[in-house]
Structures are given as C-alpha cells and as structure tokens.
C-alpha cells in the first residue's frame, strides 16, 4: 500500500534515494540543497548505509565514485558553486563509467550569487562543464512528487547505463511542500556483475554497456581516468581513444528512445511552449487558460533535458515556440538548433518565477 505524505521537495529526494537502494551519501552542505544531506545523515544509518561529510565538493564527488566501485549505490547533492568544484571528478566518473547520482538544487549565480533564490543557471554546465566528449543524462523535476520519482529514475538510469545522472532541481521545488505518494511498486534496477573472474576485458569495445565489477569481489579490475584499452589499462593511442569515447557516448545516443521522457499537451498547436522544471507549472496554467479563450497554444515539458529530444522539436508544426527559463537563455539554444520556426526566449533571473501575464503577452505578440 502506498504511503502518502506532505513533505518538502529535498526530503522527497531523500525518500526516493532510499527507495532506489542508495546506501552511500558523500557531500558538503550548501544552500539550498542542505536538507538532502541532513536527511541522508539521519536516515542512512537506519538502513545500514553510510553518510560522510567531506572537506569540499570535489572530495564529495570522489567519495561517491569510490563507494560505487565498492558496490554501493551512491549519490551527492549540491548547488551551483559546489557543482563547479565537482566538475573534474564528474569527468572522471564519465570516463570510468561509474554509476552515481548528482542532485543539483540550483540557485542564482555566478559565484556565491543568491544562495536562497531559485535559478536554472546550471543547465549548460552539466552538458559542457567537464572537458572532452561525453553524453549526460539529466532530469528536471517540477514538483515535490517528481523529486521522489525522478530520483529513483536517476538511480535506475545510472545503473542501467553505468553513468553519472543529474537531477536538476531548483530552490523552489527543493523547498516547497506538497502531497507526495511514496509508491511501493516502482521497478528498481540493480547492478549486474560480470560472470568472469578475473575480467579479461572489463571495458570491451564491442559491448555498449559492460557489466560493472565490484572491488573486493575477485575481479582484479584496473580503473583509470586515462584513455584505456579493453583491459582497463592506459593506452592513449588515437585508435583506442576513438573506440572508447565513441562507445561511452553511443551507449546514450543509441538509446535515446529509452531514455528521453517528456510530457506534451496540444502538441500540434500554432504556438508551443517548450519548458522544463518549475516554470512548467506556470506554463500549464497559462496554456489551459488561453485555450479557454480560444487561443491555439500547447506545451512540451522536458522531463529528460539531456539527451535533448531533437527529433521531437524538429517535428513540431508550430509557427512560434516560447521557451521560459530562469536564466538568460540556455536550453533555448538547443531548441533553436532544431526548430523550424521562430523561437522566443522568456528569460527570468533574480529568483522569481515567470508571471502568467508575462507568458500570455508573448503568445499574443
């Protein structure tokens, strides 16, 4: 039987992580994500898990990578300044194909910025923040219920594709309180171990997502951030690098139909909103109100922001697309790449959500 609670978004994230089987949290407190760390510190020991507060966010990211290789589902939570510090080790997690979850409760920036105000200013950073080529998975919750659901989804994607997965929340959804149903029938994906001990080829070039060994279980696996061959040992030749990185990218690109999720309503409308995260709440209200008034308007809400649903945008029949963002324009650039019509940015910074009248005015222009 499902449990129903009235709870804060950050604590719903904690509940989702525990439901998914997370047993290690390494982090450093930072507003507005701190309640996640506090919740995990309180709850993990009750289920035989581990919480560690590291010296900084770079160390936090390192700790969850190590915990994952030790066999535990692991996560961290942070905000913009901490995410910046994590980037070097996030790149290491992509190169070593380490499943883990990073929850980013976004706040105003750059730098220290607005610690207690909402933003969507980190969306490009998670796509391009680390050097080199990689393909991330990023989910954008717009409600407290989705903080629970998408945290579980993130862990499932992490294990299925051996990849760090981002939950891109913001201060509003992290701190608001709403009714949440803690479903008890959600499928949970767990790690599949290699059959062979020791693994002769733990990183085979001809297998999209290789099974992941666990340290201490007899697999004798070498893990390095250097370009590595099928055995896991450094080989920085151009041929090996191309085979490795293309496999790491293609395991996401070739499975976009499985990974990409979105919500759409009135998708063949003349004017379409493309939105994600908390601003989607305002968009839905505006669309329903304007349709009652006879306007041909609809919306697509991106649940999976990355990989980006390029084919979905290419096939829109709209003559105008409006993209509301709590930044000065980040995902709007992705929409412009693929849209076959005019694309209008509705930017908003300073911590406030878009007002309905602001979005209505853009439809009428």
PEFEN-V236786 format. One record per residue. N is the residue number from 1. RES is the residue in three letters. OMEGA is omega in degrees with one decimal (none if undefined). BURIAL is + if it has 9 or more other ideal C-beta (glycine too) atoms within 8 Angstrom, else -. Layout:
# PEFEN-V236786
n: [N:N]
res: [RES:RES]
omega: [OMEGA:OMEGA]
burial: [BURIAL:BURIAL]
This chain:
# PEFEN-V236786
n: [1:2:3:4:5:6:7:8:9:10:11:12:13:14:15:16:17:18:19:20:21:22:23:24:25:26:27:28:29:30:31:32:33:34:35:36:37:38:39:40:41:42:43:44:45:46:47:48:49:50:51:52:53:54:55:56:57:58:59:60:61:62:63:64:65:66:67:68:69:70:71:72:73:74:75:76:77:78:79:80:81:82:83:84:85:86:87:88:89:90:91:92:93:94:95:96:97:98:99:100:101:102:103:104:105:106:107:108:109:110:111:112:113:114:115:116:117:118:119:120:121:122:123:124:125:126:127:128:129:130:131:132:133:134:135:136:137:138:139:140:141:142:143:144:145:146:147:148:149:150:151:152:153:154:155:156:157:158:159:160:161:162:163:164:165:166:167:168:169:170:171:172:173:174:175:176:177:178:179:180:181:182:183:184:185:186:187:188:189:190:191:192:193:194:195:196:197:198:199:200:201:202:203:204:205:206:207:208:209:210:211:212:213:214:215:216:217:218:219:220:221:222:223:224:225:226:227:228:229:230:231:232:233:234:235:236:237:238:239:240:241:242:243:244:245:246:247:248:249:250:251:252:253:254:255:256:257:258:259:260:261:262:263:264:265:266:267:268:269:270:271:272:273:274:275:276:277:278:279:280:281:282:283:284:285:286:287:288:289:290:291:292:293:294:295:296:297:298:299:300:301:302:303:304:305:306:307:308:309:310:311:312:313:314:315:316:317:318:319:320:321:322:323:324:325:326:327:328:329:330:331:332:333:334:335:336:337:338:339:340:341:342:343:344:345:346:347:348:349:350:351:352:353:354:355:356:357:358:359:360:361:362:363:364:365]
res: [UNK:UNK:UNK:UNK:UNK:UNK:UNK:UNK:UNK:UNK:UNK:UNK:UNK:UNK:UNK:UNK:UNK:UNK:UNK:UNK:UNK:UNK:UNK:UNK:UNK:UNK:UNK:UNK:UNK:UNK:UNK:UNK:UNK:UNK:UNK:UNK:UNK:UNK:UNK:UNK:UNK:UNK:UNK:UNK:UNK:UNK:UNK:UNK:UNK:UNK:UNK:UNK:UNK:UNK:UNK:UNK:UNK:UNK:UNK:UNK:UNK:UNK:UNK:UNK:UNK:UNK:UNK:UNK:UNK:UNK:UNK:UNK:UNK:UNK:UNK:UNK:UNK:UNK:UNK:UNK:UNK:UNK:UNK:UNK:UNK:UNK:UNK:UNK:UNK:UNK:UNK:UNK:UNK:UNK:UNK:UNK:UNK:UNK:UNK:UNK:UNK:UNK:UNK:UNK:UNK:UNK:UNK:UNK:UNK:UNK:UNK:UNK:UNK:UNK:UNK:UNK:UNK:UNK:UNK:UNK:UNK:UNK:UNK:UNK:UNK:UNK:UNK:UNK:UNK:UNK:UNK:UNK:UNK:UNK:UNK:UNK:UNK:UNK:UNK:UNK:UNK:UNK:UNK:UNK:UNK:UNK:UNK:UNK:UNK:UNK:UNK:UNK:UNK:UNK:UNK:UNK:UNK:UNK:UNK:UNK:UNK:UNK:UNK:UNK:UNK:UNK:UNK:UNK:UNK:UNK:UNK:UNK:UNK:UNK:UNK:UNK:UNK:UNK:UNK:UNK:UNK:UNK:UNK:UNK:UNK:UNK:UNK:UNK:UNK:UNK:UNK:UNK:UNK:UNK:UNK:UNK:UNK:UNK:UNK:UNK:UNK:UNK:UNK:UNK:UNK:UNK:UNK:UNK:UNK:UNK:UNK:UNK:UNK:UNK:UNK:UNK:UNK:UNK:UNK:UNK:UNK:UNK:UNK:UNK:UNK:UNK:UNK:UNK:UNK:UNK:UNK:UNK:UNK:UNK:UNK:UNK:UNK:UNK:UNK:UNK:UNK:UNK:UNK:UNK:UNK:UNK:UNK:UNK:UNK:UNK:UNK:UNK:UNK:UNK:UNK:UNK:UNK:UNK:UNK:UNK:UNK:UNK:UNK:UNK:UNK:UNK:UNK:UNK:UNK:UNK:UNK:UNK:UNK:UNK:UNK:UNK:UNK:UNK:UNK:UNK:UNK:UNK:UNK:UNK:UNK:UNK:UNK:UNK:UNK:UNK:UNK:UNK:UNK:UNK:UNK:UNK:UNK:UNK:UNK:UNK:UNK:UNK:UNK:UNK:UNK:UNK:UNK:UNK:UNK:UNK:UNK:UNK:UNK:UNK:UNK:UNK:UNK:UNK:UNK:UNK:UNK:UNK:UNK:UNK:UNK:UNK:UNK:UNK:UNK:UNK:UNK:UNK:UNK:UNK:UNK:UNK:UNK:UNK:UNK:UNK:UNK:UNK:UNK:UNK:UNK:UNK:UNK:UNK:UNK:UNK:UNK:UNK:UNK:UNK:UNK:UNK:UNK:UNK:UNK:UNK:UNK:UNK:UNK:UNK:UNK]
omega: [-178.0:179.0:-178.6:-178.9:169.6:-163.6:177.2:-178.0:-179.6:178.7:172.5:174.9:177.1:-179.5:179.5:179.8:179.8:177.9:-178.8:179.2:177.0:-179.9:175.2:173.8:173.0:-175.5:176.9:-172.9:175.7:176.3:3.7:-179.0:-167.4:-179.2:176.7:177.3:179.9:-179.4:179.4:176.7:-178.9:-169.2:-175.1:179.2:-179.2:-178.1:178.5:-179.9:-173.5:173.8:175.4:172.3:-176.2:-177.5:177.4:-174.8:176.4:175.9:178.7:179.8:177.8:-176.4:-177.9:173.7:178.9:179.8:179.1:177.1:174.4:173.5:-178.6:168.9:-170.7:-179.8:169.0:175.9:-175.3:169.8:-168.8:-178.9:178.2:178.1:178.1:179.6:-177.0:-165.1:-178.9:-179.0:171.6:175.1:177.1:179.2:176.3:-177.0:-179.7:178.1:-176.5:177.7:176.6:-177.6:176.3:177.1:-179.9:176.1:-165.5:179.3:-177.7:178.4:6.4:178.2:-178.1:169.9:-178.2:-174.6:-175.0:-179.4:-174.4:177.7:168.6:-171.2:-176.1:-170.8:177.4:-178.3:-178.4:177.8:-171.5:-171.9:177.8:-178.7:179.3:-177.3:176.3:-179.4:-177.7:166.5:-179.0:-179.7:-175.9:179.1:178.2:-179.8:177.7:176.2:-178.6:172.8:175.9:-174.7:-173.9:173.6:175.5:178.5:-179.5:178.4:178.4:177.1:-178.6:-178.8:-176.1:-174.1:-179.9:-172.3:168.2:-178.1:-177.2:167.3:-172.5:177.6:173.1:-174.7:-176.6:-177.4:177.8:-173.5:178.0:178.2:179.3:174.9:178.5:173.2:177.7:-177.8:178.0:-179.5:-179.8:177.2:178.4:178.3:179.0:-173.6:173.5:-176.8:175.9:178.1:-170.2:174.4:-9.8:179.2:176.6:178.8:-179.2:179.0:-176.3:-179.1:-175.7:177.3:-171.5:179.8:179.6:174.7:-175.5:176.2:175.6:177.1:177.4:-178.9:173.4:-175.9:176.6:-174.9:177.0:-178.2:-178.5:174.0:174.3:169.6:-172.8:179.7:-176.2:177.5:-177.3:-177.5:-175.5:173.5:-172.1:177.0:-178.8:-178.7:179.9:-179.5:-179.5:179.6:-177.0:-174.0:177.2:176.6:180.0:178.7:-173.7:177.9:174.0:-176.4:-179.2:-178.4:-178.5:-179.7:177.0:-171.6:-171.6:175.7:176.4:174.8:-178.3:176.1:-178.0:-168.2:179.2:-176.8:179.1:176.7:-178.5:167.3:167.0:-170.9:178.4:176.3:-172.9:177.5:178.4:-179.0:177.7:-179.6:-178.7:178.5:-177.6:-178.3:-178.8:178.8:-176.9:176.1:174.9:179.6:175.0:-178.5:-178.5:-173.7:179.1:-178.7:165.6:174.8:179.9:172.0:172.6:178.1:172.8:-1.7:-175.5:-177.1:-174.6:-178.6:177.7:-179.5:179.1:-173.7:178.0:-178.8:-175.3:172.8:177.1:175.1:178.1:-178.6:175.9:179.8:173.6:175.1:-179.4:175.2:178.7:178.8:177.4:177.6:176.5:178.4:-179.0:-180.0:-168.4:-177.0:178.1:-178.1:177.6:177.5:-176.0:175.2:168.8:-175.5:-179.2:175.0:-178.5:174.6:-178.3:173.2:172.5:174.9:-179.4:-177.9:178.5:179.4:178.1:-179.3:179.9:175.6:-174.6:-178.2:none]
burial: [-:-:-:-:-:-:+:+:+:+:+:+:+:+:+:+:+:+:+:+:+:+:+:+:+:+:+:+:-:+:+:+:+:+:+:+:+:+:+:+:+:-:+:+:+:-:-:-:+:+:+:-:+:+:-:-:+:+:+:+:+:+:+:+:+:-:+:+:+:+:+:+:+:+:+:+:+:+:+:+:+:+:+:+:+:+:+:-:+:+:+:+:+:+:+:+:+:+:+:+:+:+:+:+:+:+:+:+:+:-:-:-:+:+:+:-:+:+:+:+:+:+:+:-:+:+:+:-:+:+:-:-:-:+:+:+:+:+:+:+:+:+:+:+:+:+:+:+:+:+:+:+:+:+:+:+:+:+:+:-:+:+:+:+:+:+:+:+:+:+:+:+:+:+:+:+:-:+:-:+:-:+:-:-:-:-:-:+:-:-:+:-:+:+:-:-:-:-:+:-:-:+:+:-:-:-:-:-:-:+:-:+:+:+:+:-:+:-:+:-:+:-:-:+:-:-:+:+:+:-:+:+:-:-:-:-:-:-:-:+:+:-:+:+:+:-:+:+:+:+:+:+:+:-:+:+:-:-:+:+:-:+:-:+:-:+:+:-:+:-:+:+:+:+:+:+:+:+:+:+:+:+:+:+:+:+:+:-:+:+:+:-:-:-:-:-:+:+:+:+:+:+:+:+:+:+:+:-:+:+:-:+:+:+:-:+:-:+:-:+:+:+:+:+:+:+:+:-:+:+:+:+:-:+:+:-:-:+:+:-:+:-:+:+:-:+:-:+:+:-:+:-:+:+:-:+:-:+:+:+:-:+:+:-:-]
